[in-house]
Amino acid sequence: MTWNAVQPEHSEAARSLVHPLDAFYSRSGLALPPLEAIDGEAMPEPYKSLLVHERDMTSTLEGFHQRRVRLNLISRQVSGSDYFREVVLVLDDGGEPVEFGAIHIHLNRFEAKVRDLILAAQLPLGRILNDHQLAYVSQPKAFLRLASDRTIDRLLALRGAHILFGRRNTLSDSVGRPLAEIVEILPPAPQNHGATGRN
């Protein structure tokens, strides 16, 4: 590896960069992969256009791939109004993984019908928020470069070592209360995709 990655198991600051992903790894008895925070402007395309913005990832990925995405639930845990889940977003018509996400959703910030949709784990959160015209603010807290490991390779259908890019994002309501904290990790971009515009 040619970059100065942090070994997260030895760094509380590094673990906080990828919360709630750290909680899922800890629960599974696994060490987080080597990772570091990077400046968004230093991120290569097309990852910069896909990650360095204040939009939801569902619509961003659908615009990039020109296809709808759907949610595959990997694991979940509910503790009171705190809902944690690991998901993979895949292309609806072929199942190709386009994002691995770990998310902490604050269920008490949503009305009952929206909570039911979230708990059903059939639709990406971004689509639920947009379909119900719920006001929210997307605020990326960190942009990430990390090494893939066996867990991420399995979920994103990868083989061998890869350097991946992602972000730690917070969705908040109109008065600033967090709705969800999300770690979003992308697979390597298809070779025939160049930079994408922001829309």
N, C-alpha and C positions, 0 to 999 in steps of 0.2 A: 504494500500500500504506500502510495507516494505522498500522502498528506498526513498532517499531524492530528490524527483522530484521537479522541478522548476515550479511554476505557471506562464506560459509564458506571460499572459496578464499583469503582473507586471514587466516584464523584457525585455528591448530592446535587450539585449545580447541573451536571449533565442529565441526571435522572429527571430533574424538574423541567428540562427542555422538552422531554417527550412524555410528560404526563398527559393522558392516563395510560399510554403504552407501557410505561414502567410497571404499572400495577398488574397488567396481564402477564408480563414476563415474570414478575416476582411470584405471582400465584402459581405459575407453571414451573418454578424453580430454575428459571433460565436467566443468564446474564444478557443484558442488552448488547446489541452489536456496537462496534466502534462507531462513533458519530461525532459531529461537531456542528456548531452554529456558524453560518456563513452570511455575509452581506447579500441581500437579495439581488443587488446589481451585479454581483460576481457570478450569479448562477447562469449556466449556459442555456441557450435555447435548445429545444422548445420549453424546457422546464421553467424558465423565467416567466414566460407568458402564461404558463399553466398554473403557477404558484404565487407569483409576486403581484398580487392584486387584492382587492377587497370584495370579491364575489364568492358565492358558494361554489364548491367544486363540482357538484352534479351538473349544473348548466354549463360550466366551463369545459368539462370533459366531453359533454355531449356536443358542444360547438366544435371542439377540436377534432373529434372522431366522426362527426356528422352522423351519429347514431345515438339512439337512446341507451341509457345504462339502467341496470337493475341491481338490487342488493342481494348479496349472499351473506347470511348470518354465520359467523364462525363461532362466537361464544357470547354470552351475556350474563350479567349479574344485576339484580335489583336489590337495593338497600334503602328502604323508605322511599323518598322521592328521588334518590340518586340511581340513575340507570346507566350501567357501563356495558358497552358491547364492542366486539371486534367484527369488522365487516370487510368484505371485498366487493367493490363495485366492478361489475363485468358488463361487457357489451351485450345488449338484450338479444341480438340475433345470432350471436356466436359463442358467447360465454368467455371471451378473452378478458382476463383481468386488466383493469385500467387504474385501480387504486386499492391500496390496503389502508384501512382506517381503524383507529382506536378512538372511542368517543365516550365522553361522560356527559350525559344529558340530564338537566335539572327538570324533572317531570312536573314539579309544582308550578312552573312558570307557564304551563300550557293548559288550555281548557280541555275538558274531558274528551271530546271527539278527536282532538289532535293527539292527546296522550294515547288514546286507543290505537291510532294509526302508527305512532312511534313504536309502541309495544308489540304491534303485529309484525314488525320487522320485515315488511314486504317492499317498502318504498324508501329510497334515500331521504335523509332528513331535509336536504336542500329542496327536493321536489315537494315535500309536504309543506314546508314553509312558503314556498312560492305559490303552490296551488291554492293555499288558504289565504294568500295575500297578507301574511303576517309580517309586520315590520321588524327588521332586525339589522344589526350592524355586524359586519365581518371584519375582524381585526387580527391579522396575523401577528403573532408574538415572536416567532423565530423562524428562520429558514434553515433547513437541515441538509447536510451531506452525510451519508452513512454507508456502511458496508452491509451488503446483504448477508443474511445468515440462513441456517437451514429452515427456520420458521418462515421468514419472509420469502425465501426461494420457493417453498412449498405453496404458500398462499398466492404468490404472483406467477406461479408456473415458470420459474427460472431455473437455469442450470449453471453451475459454476459461480465464480466470484463476480460481483457487480458493485459499482459505486452508484448509489441511488440518491435521489433528491426528494425532499418533502418539506412540510411546514407544520408548525404548531399554531393553531388558529383558535380564536374565541368568537363565538356568536353571542351577541348581547341583544337585549330588548331595547325599546325606545328610551328607557330611563337608565340604561347602563347595567342592568342585572344580567349576569351570564346565563345564557340558555344552554350552551354546550361548549365544552373544550374538546378539541379534536386534533389528533395527529394524523396527517395525510401523507402517505408515501406512494410515489409513482414508480411503475416499472420503467425499464429502459424504453425510450421512444422508438416507435417503428422507424426503420431506416428510410422509408419513403416520406416521412413527415418532416417538414422544415419548421421554421418559426411560425407561430400562429398569431394573428392579431388579437387585440383585446377588444371585446364588444360587450 
